[in-house]
Amino acid sequence: MTSDTTDTVQSVETDAGTARVTWHCAVRRARLVLALSHGAGGGIGARDLQALARELPAHGVTVALVEQPWRVAGKKVAPAPKTLDTGWRGIWPALTGPGLPVIAGGRSAGARVACRTAGELGAHAVLALSFPLHPPGKPEKSRADELLGAGVPTLVVQGGNDPFGTPAEFPEGTYELVEVPHGDHGLAVPKRAELTQEEAVAVVTDAVVRWTGALG
């Protein structure tokens, strides 16, 4: 990828089907690639993914927004976790193509995929946006083992009112957790909150800019 190219779209063939990567390349010399995939109920148009794609390139981080094969195929329901992992593995060689360390990341189901595969794929770090710690109303069905098993530096950005797991529910670990006050699973905040939606998104981008800066 060239540093002066933005919004380059690349199709990638995987064992789960055709995936798509939209590259937002660093404005200046890139030092990292941040690969971000979507959740099970949405796409790369999610507000946090788009905000990071706009903000990070100015800080030497190329952002790759990844659409899993099921989304590219126009399906409305995500496949099983095993199939999501297969798709992500197939996309990985394209993500390492620029020859830079790759941060594996995503929101919700995409964050789970990043955590599950970080070690085997050699991810430099993991960014977990709205990590679904458990299904809503079922805290006993914890997915903490996926997060704790990532094995690389990990940043979790979680809404304060996320029904899939509030910050207070997360177990102790070596990862860093940043809370978006009043945020739901989509990191949306109610109009009555003391911060605006724009300020809530800035919590996300500021945290990731700082964290990626410390990674090198």
Secondary structure, DSSP 8 states (H G I E B T S, - for coil): --TT-EEEEEEEEETTEEEEEEEE--SSS--EEEEEE--TT--TT-HHHHHHHHHGGGGTEEEEEEE-HHHHTT-SS---HHHHHHHHHHHHHHHTTTSS-EEEEEETHHHHHHHHHHHHHT-SEEEEES---S-TT-TTS--HHHHHT--S-EEEEEETT-TT--GGGS---SSEEEEETT--TT----TTSSS-HHHHHHHHHHHHHHHHHHH-
